[in-house]
Amino acid sequence: MVDISGQFERKLEAIMCYTSQFEGKTEAGELFPNGQSLPELIRTSCANYGSWIRTAYGEPFFVDETLEVRDIVKMGVKSI
């Protein structure tokens, strides 16, 4: 996860520039599966990801390659 708390409102503002693509749709199956508007859905989703890393907002970060970790203690995460 990546902490996007400092840029979340800017991200949401940028997404809302494309309102014409989803305006008026609140229950469009896969687009809004729980009936939330897109801004609400994005806020809820990012808040959920943020809770995983103890920040206000987060975003998943996926890689297809293997990442090298030189010092696991400096990663800032705890294992179970």
C-alpha positions as CSV (number, residue, x, y, z in Angstrom):
1,M,0.0,0.0,0.0
2,V,1.0,3.6,-0.6
3,D,0.0,6.4,1.6
4,I,-1.9,8.9,-0.5
5,S,-3.4,10.9,2.3
6,G,-1.7,14.2,1.3
7,Q,-2.9,13.9,-2.3
8,F,-6.3,12.2,-1.8
9,E,-8.4,15.3,-2.4
10,R,-6.4,16.2,-5.5
11,K,-6.8,12.6,-6.8
12,L,-10.6,12.8,-6.3
13,E,-10.7,16.2,-8.0
14,A,-8.9,14.8,-11.0
15,I,-11.3,11.8,-11.3
16,M,-14.2,14.1,-11.1
17,C,-13.0,15.9,-14.2
18,Y,-14.5,12.8,-16.0
19,T,-18.0,13.2,-14.5
20,S,-19.6,12.8,-17.9
21,Q,-18.5,9.2,-18.0
22,F,-20.5,8.2,-14.9
23,E,-22.9,11.0,-14.2
24,G,-26.3,9.9,-13.0
25,K,-25.3,6.3,-12.5
26,T,-25.5,5.0,-8.9
27,E,-26.4,1.4,-9.3
28,A,-24.6,0.2,-12.5
29,G,-23.7,-3.3,-11.4
30,E,-19.9,-3.6,-11.5
31,L,-19.3,0.2,-11.6
32,F,-21.1,1.0,-8.4
33,P,-21.8,-2.4,-6.8
34,N,-23.1,-1.1,-3.5
35,G,-25.1,1.9,-4.8
36,Q,-22.6,4.5,-3.6
37,S,-21.8,7.4,-5.9
38,L,-18.3,7.2,-7.5
39,P,-16.8,9.8,-5.1
40,E,-18.2,8.0,-2.1
41,L,-17.0,4.7,-3.4
42,I,-13.4,6.0,-4.0
43,R,-13.3,7.7,-0.6
44,T,-14.5,4.4,1.1
45,S,-12.1,2.3,-0.8
46,C,-9.1,4.5,-0.2
47,A,-9.9,4.9,3.5
48,N,-10.1,1.1,3.7
49,Y,-6.6,0.7,2.1
50,G,-5.3,3.5,4.3
51,S,-6.5,1.6,7.4
52,W,-4.2,-1.3,6.4
53,I,-1.2,0.9,6.7
54,R,-2.6,3.2,9.5
55,T,-3.1,6.3,7.4
56,A,-6.2,8.2,6.3
57,Y,-6.0,7.1,2.7
58,G,-4.1,4.5,0.8
59,E,-3.8,2.9,-2.6
60,P,-2.7,-0.6,-3.5
61,F,0.6,-1.0,-5.2
62,F,1.2,-4.1,-7.2
63,V,4.3,-5.3,-9.0
64,D,4.8,-8.3,-11.3
65,E,8.5,-8.6,-10.5
66,T,10.4,-9.6,-7.4
67,L,11.5,-6.8,-5.2
68,E,14.7,-6.9,-3.3
69,V,14.5,-6.0,0.4
70,R,17.9,-5.1,1.8
71,D,16.8,-4.5,5.4
72,I,13.5,-5.9,6.5
73,V,13.6,-3.9,9.8
74,K,13.6,-0.6,7.8
75,M,10.4,-1.6,5.9
76,G,8.2,-0.1,8.6
77,V,5.7,-3.0,8.7
78,K,5.2,-5.7,11.3
79,S,4.7,-9.4,10.6
80,I,2.2,-11.5,12.5
